[in-house]
């Protein structure tokens, strides 16, 4: 099953260059853990528990690599959450119950 992780940094409260460095490190570690970027999220084909474990491990590795930061990594995060992609509803299209199939006139 596909699982997605959203990570947003707090660019408002932190230095842009520091956040840029953190983001590059996060991206690198998420890729090492088997995720692939999909827009603003990281996606993996794995069960929920495994996906969450890999995401947390990536963040632990980021924190270890960036131990020289002024603050701990969680202080730079705005959001860090995951969800199954089969639960996502695209609001760009009409609800399924409003979609009708019309057969062409013969």
KOLDONU-226673 format. One record per atom (N, C-alpha, C): residue number from 1; residue in one letter; atom name; x, y, z. Coordinates in nm, 4 decimals, always signed. Example, Ala and Ser with C-alpha at 12.3 -4.5 7.8 and 13.67 -1.06 7.14 Angstrom:
@num:1 residuo:A atomo:N u:+1.3190 v:-0.5690 w:+0.7800
@num:1 residuo:A atomo:CA u:+1.2300 v:-0.4500 w:+0.7800
@num:1 residuo:A atomo:C u:+1.3200 v:-0.3300 w:+0.7800
@num:2 residuo:S atomo:N u:+1.2850 v:-0.2250 w:+0.7080
@num:2 residuo:S atomo:CA u:+1.3670 v:-0.1060 w:+0.7140
@num:2 residuo:S atomo:C u:+1.2900 v:+0.0030 w:+0.7870
This chain:
@num:1 residuo:X atomo:N u:+0.0832 v:-0.1171 w:+0.0000
@num:1 residuo:X atomo:CA u:+0.0000 v:+0.0000 w:+0.0000
@num:1 residuo:X atomo:C u:+0.0885 v:+0.1245 w:+0.0000
@num:2 residuo:X atomo:N u:+0.0403 v:+0.2277 w:-0.0657
@num:2 residuo:X atomo:CA u:+0.1190 v:+0.3516 w:-0.0740
@num:2 residuo:X atomo:C u:+0.0917 v:+0.4388 w:+0.0477
@num:3 residuo:X atomo:N u:+0.1993 v:+0.4928 w:+0.1017
@num:3 residuo:X atomo:CA u:+0.1936 v:+0.5754 w:+0.2214
@num:3 residuo:X atomo:C u:+0.2701 v:+0.7033 w:+0.1920
@num:4 residuo:X atomo:N u:+0.2176 v:+0.8162 w:+0.2363
@num:4 residuo:X atomo:CA u:+0.2816 v:+0.9448 w:+0.2111
@num:4 residuo:X atomo:C u:+0.3198 v:+1.0117 w:+0.3422
@num:5 residuo:X atomo:N u:+0.4274 v:+1.0880 w:+0.3380
@num:5 residuo:X atomo:CA u:+0.4740 v:+1.1661 w:+0.4521
@num:5 residuo:X atomo:C u:+0.4869 v:+1.3106 w:+0.4073
@num:6 residuo:X atomo:N u:+0.4329 v:+1.4003 w:+0.4883
@num:6 residuo:X atomo:CA u:+0.4424 v:+1.5436 w:+0.4633
@num:6 residuo:X atomo:C u:+0.5353 v:+1.6031 w:+0.5675
@num:7 residuo:X atomo:N u:+0.6327 v:+1.6792 w:+0.5211
@num:7 residuo:X atomo:CA u:+0.7255 v:+1.7474 w:+0.6108
@num:7 residuo:X atomo:C u:+0.7321 v:+1.8925 w:+0.5656
@num:8 residuo:X atomo:N u:+0.6971 v:+1.9826 w:+0.6555
@num:8 residuo:X atomo:CA u:+0.7075 v:+2.1259 w:+0.6276
@num:8 residuo:X atomo:C u:+0.7981 v:+2.1884 w:+0.7328
@num:9 residuo:X atomo:N u:+0.8893 v:+2.2704 w:+0.6864
@num:9 residuo:X atomo:CA u:+0.9760 v:+2.3424 w:+0.7788
@num:9 residuo:X atomo:C u:+0.9163 v:+2.4788 w:+0.8108
@num:10 residuo:X atomo:N u:+0.9509 v:+2.5310 w:+0.9258
@num:10 residuo:X atomo:CA u:+0.9028 v:+2.6618 w:+0.9706
@num:10 residuo:X atomo:C u:+0.9991 v:+2.7696 w:+0.9210
@num:11 residuo:X atomo:N u:+0.9771 v:+2.8126 w:+0.7975
@num:11 residuo:X atomo:CA u:+1.0627 v:+2.9147 w:+0.7365
@num:11 residuo:X atomo:C u:+1.0386 v:+3.0526 w:+0.7965
@num:12 residuo:X atomo:N u:+0.9231 v:+3.0740 w:+0.8568
@num:12 residuo:X atomo:CA u:+0.8904 v:+3.2051 w:+0.9140
@num:12 residuo:X atomo:C u:+0.9731 v:+3.2324 w:+1.0391
@num:13 residuo:X atomo:N u:+0.9884 v:+3.1315 w:+1.1222
@num:13 residuo:X atomo:CA u:+1.0574 v:+3.1499 w:+1.2509
@num:13 residuo:X atomo:C u:+1.2061 v:+3.1174 w:+1.2461
@num:14 residuo:X atomo:N u:+1.2543 v:+3.0681 w:+1.1328
@num:14 residuo:X atomo:CA u:+1.3941 v:+3.0257 w:+1.1243
@num:14 residuo:X atomo:C u:+1.4618 v:+3.0847 w:+1.0014
@num:15 residuo:X atomo:N u:+1.5923 v:+3.0882 w:+1.0066
@num:15 residuo:X atomo:CA u:+1.6723 v:+3.1419 w:+0.8972
@num:15 residuo:X atomo:C u:+1.6518 v:+3.0584 w:+0.7697
@num:16 residuo:X atomo:N u:+1.6303 v:+3.1253 w:+0.6582
@num:16 residuo:X atomo:CA u:+1.6032 v:+3.0582 w:+0.5312
@num:16 residuo:X atomo:C u:+1.7180 v:+2.9654 w:+0.4921
@num:17 residuo:X atomo:N u:+1.8400 v:+3.0111 w:+0.5030
@num:17 residuo:X atomo:CA u:+1.9552 v:+2.9293 w:+0.4617
@num:17 residuo:X atomo:C u:+1.9688 v:+2.8038 w:+0.5483
@num:18 residuo:X atomo:N u:+1.9395 v:+2.8169 w:+0.6767
@num:18 residuo:X atomo:CA u:+1.9445 v:+2.7004 w:+0.7656
@num:18 residuo:X atomo:C u:+1.8359 v:+2.6008 w:+0.7243
@num:19 residuo:X atomo:N u:+1.7153 v:+2.6511 w:+0.6995
@num:19 residuo:X atomo:CA u:+1.6056 v:+2.5637 w:+0.6560
@num:19 residuo:X atomo:C u:+1.6374 v:+2.4971 w:+0.5224
@num:20 residuo:X atomo:N u:+1.7000 v:+2.5692 w:+0.4351
@num:20 residuo:X atomo:CA u:+1.7378 v:+2.5138 w:+0.3040
@num:20 residuo:X atomo:C u:+1.8338 v:+2.3953 w:+0.3222
@num:21 residuo:X atomo:N u:+1.9293 v:+2.4108 w:+0.4110
@num:21 residuo:X atomo:CA u:+2.0244 v:+2.3029 w:+0.4403
@num:21 residuo:X atomo:C u:+1.9535 v:+2.1840 w:+0.5041
@num:22 residuo:X atomo:N u:+1.8647 v:+2.2127 w:+0.5979
@num:22 residuo:X atomo:CA u:+1.7885 v:+2.1058 w:+0.6636
@num:22 residuo:X atomo:C u:+1.7049 v:+2.0310 w:+0.5603
@num:23 residuo:X atomo:N u:+1.6382 v:+2.1048 w:+0.4716
@num:23 residuo:X atomo:CA u:+1.5528 v:+2.0401 w:+0.3710
@num:23 residuo:X atomo:C u:+1.6337 v:+1.9485 w:+0.2799
@num:24 residuo:X atomo:N u:+1.7493 v:+1.9926 w:+0.2374
@num:24 residuo:X atomo:CA u:+1.8335 v:+1.9094 w:+0.1501
@num:24 residuo:X atomo:C u:+1.8728 v:+1.7807 w:+0.2225
@num:25 residuo:X atomo:N u:+1.9010 v:+1.7912 w:+0.3502
@num:25 residuo:X atomo:CA u:+1.9386 v:+1.6743 w:+0.4292
@num:25 residuo:X atomo:C u:+1.8189 v:+1.5818 w:+0.4489
@num:26 residuo:X atomo:N u:+1.7020 v:+1.6393 w:+0.4766
@num:26 residuo:X atomo:CA u:+1.5799 v:+1.5592 w:+0.4906
@num:26 residuo:X atomo:C u:+1.5517 v:+1.4827 w:+0.3618
@num:27 residuo:X atomo:N u:+1.5571 v:+1.5528 w:+0.2504
@num:27 residuo:X atomo:CA u:+1.5304 v:+1.4895 w:+0.1205
@num:27 residuo:X atomo:C u:+1.6255 v:+1.3722 w:+0.0975
@num:28 residuo:X atomo:N u:+1.7528 v:+1.3949 w:+0.1238
@num:28 residuo:X atomo:CA u:+1.8550 v:+1.2918 w:+0.1060
@num:28 residuo:X atomo:C u:+1.8249 v:+1.1695 w:+0.1929
@num:29 residuo:X atomo:N u:+1.7916 v:+1.1915 w:+0.3182
@num:29 residuo:X atomo:CA u:+1.7652 v:+1.0796 w:+0.4093
@num:29 residuo:X atomo:C u:+1.6352 v:+1.0074 w:+0.3752
@num:30 residuo:X atomo:N u:+1.5330 v:+1.0814 w:+0.3337
@num:30 residuo:X atomo:CA u:+1.4071 v:+1.0161 w:+0.2953
@num:30 residuo:X atomo:C u:+1.4285 v:+0.9269 w:+0.1725
@num:31 residuo:X atomo:N u:+1.5084 v:+0.9731 w:+0.0777
@num:31 residuo:X atomo:CA u:+1.5396 v:+0.8911 w:-0.0395
@num:31 residuo:X atomo:C u:+1.6163 v:+0.7654 w:+0.0022
@num:32 residuo:X atomo:N u:+1.7096 v:+0.7794 w:+0.0953
@num:32 residuo:X atomo:CA u:+1.7853 v:+0.6641 w:+0.1444
@num:32 residuo:X atomo:C u:+1.6947 v:+0.5623 w:+0.2126
@num:33 residuo:X atomo:N u:+1.5860 v:+0.6081 w:+0.2721
@num:33 residuo:X atomo:CA u:+1.4925 v:+0.5194 w:+0.3413
@num:33 residuo:X atomo:C u:+1.3905 v:+0.4562 w:+0.2466
@num:34 residuo:X atomo:N u:+1.4017 v:+0.4867 w:+0.1160
@num:34 residuo:X atomo:CA u:+1.3144 v:+0.4228 w:+0.0181
@num:34 residuo:X atomo:C u:+1.1956 v:+0.5046 w:-0.0272
@num:35 residuo:X atomo:N u:+1.1834 v:+0.6276 w:+0.0204
@num:35 residuo:X atomo:CA u:+1.0750 v:+0.7153 w:-0.0236
@num:35 residuo:X atomo:C u:+1.1126 v:+0.7784 w:-0.1571
@num:36 residuo:X atomo:N u:+1.0138 v:+0.8199 w:-0.2313
@num:36 residuo:X atomo:CA u:+1.0394 v:+0.8986 w:-0.3517
@num:36 residuo:X atomo:C u:+0.9566 v:+1.0267 w:-0.3430
@num:37 residuo:X atomo:N u:+1.0109 v:+1.1363 w:-0.3959
@num:37 residuo:X atomo:CA u:+0.9372 v:+1.2624 w:-0.3894
@num:37 residuo:X atomo:C u:+0.8195 v:+1.2616 w:-0.4868
@num:38 residuo:X atomo:N u:+0.7080 v:+1.3143 w:-0.4409
@num:38 residuo:X atomo:CA u:+0.5877 v:+1.3270 w:-0.5228
@num:38 residuo:X atomo:C u:+0.5252 v:+1.4615 w:-0.4875
@num:39 residuo:X atomo:N u:+0.5624 v:+1.5640 w:-0.5611
@num:39 residuo:X atomo:CA u:+0.5179 v:+1.6982 w:-0.5273
@num:39 residuo:X atomo:C u:+0.5799 v:+1.7411 w:-0.3956
@num:40 residuo:X atomo:N u:+0.4968 v:+1.7792 w:-0.3002
@num:40 residuo:X atomo:CA u:+0.5442 v:+1.8243 w:-0.1696
@num:40 residuo:X atomo:C u:+0.5444 v:+1.7144 w:-0.0652
@num:41 residuo:X atomo:N u:+0.5298 v:+1.5916 w:-0.1092
@num:41 residuo:X atomo:CA u:+0.5269 v:+1.4807 w:-0.0145
@num:41 residuo:X atomo:C u:+0.6265 v:+1.3737 w:-0.0555
@num:42 residuo:X atomo:N u:+0.6559 v:+1.2853 w:+0.0389
@num:42 residuo:X atomo:CA u:+0.7404 v:+1.1693 w:+0.0130
@num:42 residuo:X atomo:C u:+0.6505 v:+1.0462 w:+0.0177
@num:43 residuo:X atomo:N u:+0.6654 v:+0.9576 w:-0.0794
@num:43 residuo:X atomo:CA u:+0.5772 v:+0.8410 w:-0.0909
@num:43 residuo:X atomo:C u:+0.6604 v:+0.7138 w:-0.0891
@num:44 residuo:X atomo:N u:+0.6020 v:+0.6091 w:-0.0319
@num:44 residuo:X atomo:CA u:+0.6667 v:+0.4781 w:-0.0279
@num:44 residuo:X atomo:C u:+0.5593 v:+0.3711 w:-0.0399
@num:45 residuo:X atomo:N u:+0.5930 v:+0.2605 w:-0.1008
@num:45 residuo:X atomo:CA u:+0.5034 v:+0.1442 w:-0.1060
@num:45 residuo:X atomo:C u:+0.5418 v:+0.0535 w:+0.0097
@num:46 residuo:X atomo:N u:+0.4726 v:+0.0715 w:+0.1216
@num:46 residuo:X atomo:CA u:+0.5025 v:-0.0054 w:+0.2420
@num:46 residuo:X atomo:C u:+0.3836 v:+0.0026 w:+0.3367
@num:47 residuo:X atomo:N u:+0.3720 v:-0.0949 w:+0.4275
@num:47 residuo:X atomo:CA u:+0.2668 v:-0.0877 w:+0.5291
@num:47 residuo:X atomo:C u:+0.2873 v:+0.0354 w:+0.6189
@num:48 residuo:X atomo:N u:+0.1795 v:+0.0776 w:+0.6834
@num:48 residuo:X atomo:CA u:+0.1834 v:+0.1979 w:+0.7677
@num:48 residuo:X atomo:C u:+0.2981 v:+0.1974 w:+0.8682
@num:49 residuo:X atomo:N u:+0.3089 v:+0.0908 w:+0.9466
@num:49 residuo:X atomo:CA u:+0.4105 v:+0.0850 w:+1.0524
@num:49 residuo:X atomo:C u:+0.5514 v:+0.0967 w:+0.9958
@num:50 residuo:X atomo:N u:+0.5757 v:+0.0269 w:+0.8873
@num:50 residuo:X atomo:CA u:+0.7082 v:+0.0319 w:+0.8254
@num:50 residuo:X atomo:C u:+0.7376 v:+0.1710 w:+0.7704
@num:51 residuo:X atomo:N u:+0.6399 v:+0.2306 w:+0.7031
@num:51 residuo:X atomo:CA u:+0.6590 v:+0.3645 w:+0.6467
@num:51 residuo:X atomo:C u:+0.6877 v:+0.4664 w:+0.7564
@num:52 residuo:X atomo:N u:+0.6109 v:+0.4613 w:+0.8635
@num:52 residuo:X atomo:CA u:+0.6323 v:+0.5549 w:+0.9750
@num:52 residuo:X atomo:C u:+0.7689 v:+0.5330 w:+1.0391
@num:53 residuo:X atomo:N u:+0.8057 v:+0.4080 w:+1.0554
@num:53 residuo:X atomo:CA u:+0.9372 v:+0.3772 w:+1.1119
@num:53 residuo:X atomo:C u:+1.0504 v:+0.4303 w:+1.0258
@num:54 residuo:X atomo:N u:+1.0371 v:+0.4140 w:+0.8958
@num:54 residuo:X atomo:CA u:+1.1409 v:+0.4642 w:+0.8040
@num:54 residuo:X atomo:C u:+1.1485 v:+0.6169 w:+0.8064
@num:55 residuo:X atomo:N u:+1.0326 v:+0.6817 w:+0.8129
@num:55 residuo:X atomo:CA u:+1.0307 v:+0.8288 w:+0.8177
@num:55 residuo:X atomo:C u:+1.0952 v:+0.8787 w:+0.9467
@num:56 residuo:X atomo:N u:+1.0627 v:+0.8150 w:+1.0570
@num:56 residuo:X atomo:CA u:+1.1234 v:+0.8554 w:+1.1856
@num:56 residuo:X atomo:C u:+1.2742 v:+0.8305 w:+1.1845
@num:57 residuo:X atomo:N u:+1.3149 v:+0.7179 w:+1.1269
@num:57 residuo:X atomo:CA u:+1.4587 v:+0.6885 w:+1.1184
@num:57 residuo:X atomo:C u:+1.5292 v:+0.7940 w:+1.0339
@num:58 residuo:X atomo:N u:+1.4671 v:+0.8347 w:+0.9237
@num:58 residuo:X atomo:CA u:+1.5266 v:+0.9393 w:+0.8396
@num:58 residuo:X atomo:C u:+1.5465 v:+1.0672 w:+0.9198
@num:59 residuo:X atomo:N u:+1.4458 v:+1.1038 w:+0.9993
@num:59 residuo:X atomo:CA u:+1.4564 v:+1.2270 w:+1.0786
@num:59 residuo:X atomo:C u:+1.5625 v:+1.2141 w:+1.1873
@num:60 residuo:X atomo:N u:+1.5779 v:+1.0948 w:+1.2452
@num:60 residuo:X atomo:CA u:+1.6847 v:+1.0719 w:+1.3429
@num:60 residuo:X atomo:C u:+1.8211 v:+1.0896 w:+1.2769
@num:61 residuo:X atomo:N u:+1.8347 v:+1.0399 w:+1.1554
@num:61 residuo:X atomo:CA u:+1.9603 v:+1.0540 w:+1.0820
@num:61 residuo:X atomo:C u:+1.9875 v:+1.2005 w:+1.0482
@num:62 residuo:X atomo:N u:+1.8827 v:+1.2735 w:+1.0117
@num:62 residuo:X atomo:CA u:+1.8976 v:+1.4170 w:+0.9825
@num:62 residuo:X atomo:C u:+1.9477 v:+1.4885 w:+1.1071
@num:63 residuo:X atomo:N u:+1.8845 v:+1.4608 w:+1.2197
@num:63 residuo:X atomo:CA u:+1.9252 v:+1.5277 w:+1.3435
@num:63 residuo:X atomo:C u:+2.0701 v:+1.4944 w:+1.3787
@num:64 residuo:X atomo:N u:+2.1104 v:+1.3701 w:+1.3579
@num:64 residuo:X atomo:CA u:+2.2488 v:+1.3305 w:+1.3857
@num:64 residuo:X atomo:C u:+2.3464 v:+1.4024 w:+1.2920
@num:65 residuo:X atomo:N u:+2.3086 v:+1.4144 w:+1.1649
@num:65 residuo:X atomo:CA u:+2.3964 v:+1.4816 w:+1.0677
@num:65 residuo:X atomo:C u:+2.4052 v:+1.6311 w:+1.0929
@num:66 residuo:X atomo:N u:+2.3000 v:+1.6878 w:+1.1525
@num:66 residuo:X atomo:CA u:+2.2958 v:+1.8328 w:+1.1731
@num:66 residuo:X atomo:C u:+2.3019 v:+1.8680 w:+1.3219
@num:67 residuo:X atomo:N u:+2.3800 v:+1.7929 w:+1.3970
@num:67 residuo:X atomo:CA u:+2.3881 v:+1.8167 w:+1.5414
@num:67 residuo:X atomo:C u:+2.4478 v:+1.9531 w:+1.5755
@num:68 residuo:X atomo:N u:+2.5080 v:+2.0175 w:+1.4790
@num:68 residuo:X atomo:CA u:+2.5673 v:+2.1500 w:+1.5015
@num:68 residuo:X atomo:C u:+2.4633 v:+2.2634 w:+1.4996
@num:69 residuo:X atomo:N u:+2.3377 v:+2.2313 w:+1.4681
@num:69 residuo:X atomo:CA u:+2.2343 v:+2.3346 w:+1.4620
@num:69 residuo:X atomo:C u:+2.2156 v:+2.4015 w:+1.5979
@num:70 residuo:X atomo:N u:+2.1705 v:+2.5245 w:+1.5942
@num:70 residuo:X atomo:CA u:+2.1455 v:+2.6016 w:+1.7160
@num:70 residuo:X atomo:C u:+2.0367 v:+2.5370 w:+1.8018
@num:71 residuo:X atomo:N u:+1.9337 v:+2.4797 w:+1.7350
@num:71 residuo:X atomo:CA u:+1.8212 v:+2.4172 w:+1.8046
@num:71 residuo:X atomo:C u:+1.8087 v:+2.2726 w:+1.7589
@num:72 residuo:X atomo:N u:+1.7311 v:+2.1948 w:+1.8336
@num:72 residuo:X atomo:CA u:+1.7043 v:+2.0580 w:+1.7914
@num:72 residuo:X atomo:C u:+1.6109 v:+2.0593 w:+1.6713
@num:73 residuo:X atomo:N u:+1.6181 v:+1.9559 w:+1.5898
@num:73 residuo:X atomo:CA u:+1.5430 v:+1.9477 w:+1.4654
@num:73 residuo:X atomo:C u:+1.3925 v:+1.9736 w:+1.4808
@num:74 residuo:X atomo:N u:+1.3247 v:+1.9169 w:+1.5807
@num:74 residuo:X atomo:CA u:+1.1802 v:+1.9422 w:+1.5920
@num:74 residuo:X atomo:C u:+1.1429 v:+2.0908 w:+1.5995
@num:75 residuo:X atomo:N u:+1.2344 v:+2.1731 w:+1.6455
@num:75 residuo:X atomo:CA u:+1.2080 v:+2.3170 w:+1.6540
@num:75 residuo:X atomo:C u:+1.2055 v:+2.3846 w:+1.5166
@num:76 residuo:X atomo:N u:+1.2544 v:+2.3178 w:+1.4150
@num:76 residuo:X atomo:CA u:+1.2528 v:+2.3718 w:+1.2792
@num:76 residuo:X atomo:C u:+1.1328 v:+2.3199 w:+1.1991
@num:77 residuo:X atomo:N u:+1.0632 v:+2.2194 w:+1.2540
@num:77 residuo:X atomo:CA u:+0.9523 v:+2.1569 w:+1.1824
@num:77 residuo:X atomo:C u:+0.8207 v:+2.2287 w:+1.2081
@num:78 residuo:X atomo:N u:+0.7460 v:+2.2459 w:+1.1013
@num:78 residuo:X atomo:CA u:+0.6104 v:+2.2987 w:+1.1127
@num:78 residuo:X atomo:C u:+0.5127 v:+2.1810 w:+1.1159
@num:79 residuo:X atomo:N u:+0.5312 v:+2.0851 w:+1.0239
@num:79 residuo:X atomo:CA u:+0.4497 v:+1.9639 w:+1.0215
@num:79 residuo:X atomo:C u:+0.5361 v:+1.8434 w:+0.9870
@num:80 residuo:X atomo:N u:+0.4954 v:+1.7297 w:+1.0390
@num:80 residuo:X atomo:CA u:+0.5601 v:+1.6016 w:+1.0089
@num:80 residuo:X atomo:C u:+0.4545 v:+1.4943 w:+1.0348
@num:81 residuo:X atomo:N u:+0.3858 v:+1.4531 w:+0.9296
@num:81 residuo:X atomo:CA u:+0.2807 v:+1.3540 w:+0.9458
@num:81 residuo:X atomo:C u:+0.2734 v:+1.2638 w:+0.8240
@num:82 residuo:X atomo:N u:+0.2059 v:+1.1514 w:+0.8421
@num:82 residuo:X atomo:CA u:+0.1915 v:+1.0552 w:+0.7336
@num:82 residuo:X atomo:C u:+0.0480 v:+1.0080 w:+0.7218
@num:83 residuo:X atomo:N u:+0.0171 v:+0.9506 w:+0.6057
@num:83 residuo:X atomo:CA u:-0.1176 v:+0.8999 w:+0.5806
@num:83 residuo:X atomo:C u:-0.1155 v:+0.8029 w:+0.4638
@num:84 residuo:X atomo:N u:-0.2136 v:+0.7122 w:+0.4651
@num:84 residuo:X atomo:CA u:-0.2288 v:+0.6191 w:+0.3535
@num:84 residuo:X atomo:C u:-0.2873 v:+0.6953 w:+0.2354
@num:85 residuo:X atomo:N u:-0.2333 v:+0.6726 w:+0.1185
@num:85 residuo:X atomo:CA u:-0.2819 v:+0.7437 w:+0.0001
@num:85 residuo:X atomo:C u:-0.4176 v:+0.6949 w:-0.0477
@num:86 residuo:X atomo:N u:-0.4586 v:+0.5752 w:-0.0072
@num:86 residuo:X atomo:CA u:-0.5910 v:+0.5299 w:-0.0486
@num:86 residuo:X atomo:C u:-0.7022 v:+0.6033 w:+0.0265
@num:87 residuo:X atomo:N u:-0.6670 v:+0.6854 w:+0.1234
@num:87 residuo:X atomo:CA u:-0.7648 v:+0.7652 w:+0.1991
@num:87 residuo:X atomo:C u:-0.7787 v:+0.9069 w:+0.1436
@num:88 residuo:X atomo:N u:-0.6994 v:+0.9415 w:+0.0455
@num:88 residuo:X atomo:CA u:-0.6968 v:+1.0777 w:-0.0076
@num:88 residuo:X atomo:C u:-0.8097 v:+1.0985 w:-0.1080
@num:89 residuo:X atomo:N u:-0.8754 v:+1.2114 w:-0.0983
@num:89 residuo:X atomo:CA u:-0.9806 v:+1.2496 w:-0.1919
@num:89 residuo:X atomo:C u:-0.9334 v:+1.3725 w:-0.2669
@num:90 residuo:X atomo:N u:-0.9252 v:+1.3641 w:-0.3986
@num:90 residuo:X atomo:CA u:-0.8861 v:+1.4791 w:-0.4791
@num:90 residuo:X atomo:C u:-1.0043 v:+1.5749 w:-0.4913
@num:91 residuo:X atomo:N u:-0.9829 v:+1.6963 w:-0.4517
@num:91 residuo:X atomo:CA u:-1.0880 v:+1.7971 w:-0.4610
@num:91 residuo:X atomo:C u:-1.0834 v:+1.8703 w:-0.5950
@num:92 residuo:X atomo:N u:-0.9938 v:+1.8277 w:-0.6821
@num:92 residuo:X atomo:CA u:-0.9837 v:+1.8871 w:-0.8161
@num:92 residuo:X atomo:C u:-1.0864 v:+1.8283 w:-0.9126
@num:93 residuo:X atomo:N u:-1.1456 v:+1.7168 w:-0.8752
@num:93 residuo:X atomo:CA u:-1.2450 v:+1.6521 w:-0.9619
@num:93 residuo:X atomo:C u:-1.3785 v:+1.6440 w:-0.8890
@num:94 residuo:X atomo:N u:-1.4841 v:+1.6224 w:-0.9647
@num:94 residuo:X atomo:CA u:-1.6179 v:+1.6082 w:-0.9058
@num:94 residuo:X atomo:C u:-1.6236 v:+1.4837 w:-0.8184
@num:95 residuo:X atomo:N u:-1.7115 v:+1.4853 w:-0.7185
@num:95 residuo:X atomo:CA u:-1.7302 v:+1.3633 w:-0.6384
@num:95 residuo:X atomo:C u:-1.7725 v:+1.2473 w:-0.7282
@num:96 residuo:X atomo:N u:-1.7338 v:+1.1273 w:-0.6922
@num:96 residuo:X atomo:CA u:-1.7613 v:+1.0078 w:-0.7727
@num:96 residuo:X atomo:C u:-1.9102 v:+0.9950 w:-0.8031
@num:97 residuo:X atomo:N u:-1.9948 v:+1.0262 w:-0.7064
@num:97 residuo:X atomo:CA u:-2.1385 v:+1.0096 w:-0.7283
@num:97 residuo:X atomo:C u:-2.1932 v:+1.1072 w:-0.8323
@num:98 residuo:X atomo:N u:-2.1183 v:+1.2116 w:-0.8678
@num:98 residuo:X atomo:CA u:-2.1626 v:+1.3086 w:-0.9690
@num:98 residuo:X atomo:C u:-2.1112 v:+1.2765 w:-1.1098
@num:99 residuo:X atomo:N u:-2.0267 v:+1.1773 w:-1.1220
@num:99 residuo:X atomo:CA u:-1.9707 v:+1.1426 w:-1.2521
@num:99 residuo:X atomo:C u:-2.0646 v:+1.0466 w:-1.3236
@num:100 residuo:X atomo:N u:-2.1003 v:+1.0800 w:-1.4462
@num:100 residuo:X atomo:CA u:-2.1894 v:+0.9959 w:-1.5254
@num:100 residuo:X atomo:C u:-2.1213 v:+0.9608 w:-1.6573
@num:101 residuo:X atomo:N u:-2.1406 v:+0.8385 w:-1.6981
@num:101 residuo:X atomo:CA u:-2.0848 v:+0.7926 w:-1.8243
@num:101 residuo:X atomo:C u:-2.1951 v:+0.8006 w:-1.9297
@num:102 residuo:X atomo:N u:-2.1637 v:+0.8668 w:-2.0385
@num:102 residuo:X atomo:CA u:-2.2606 v:+0.8766 w:-2.1487
@num:102 residuo:X atomo:C u:-2.2058 v:+0.8006 w:-2.2673
@num:103 residuo:X atomo:N u:-2.2909 v:+0.7206 w:-2.3259
@num:103 residuo:X atomo:CA u:-2.2503 v:+0.6456 w:-2.4443
@num:103 residuo:X atomo:C u:-2.2748 v:+0.7321 w:-2.5665
@num:104 residuo:X atomo:N u:-2.1835 v:+0.7255 w:-2.6642
@num:104 residuo:X atomo:CA u:-2.2006 v:+0.8065 w:-2.7834
@num:104 residuo:X atomo:C u:-2.3232 v:+0.7619 w:-2.8636
@num:105 residuo:X atomo:N u:-2.3853 v:+0.8570 w:-2.9322
@num:105 residuo:X atomo:CA u:-2.4997 v:+0.8255 w:-3.0194
@num:105 residuo:X atomo:C u:-2.4514 v:+0.7422 w:-3.1362
@num:106 residuo:X atomo:N u:-2.5291 v:+0.6438 w:-3.1738
@num:106 residuo:X atomo:CA u:-2.4919 v:+0.5554 w:-3.2857
@num:106 residuo:X atomo:C u:-2.5487 v:+0.6071 w:-3.4144
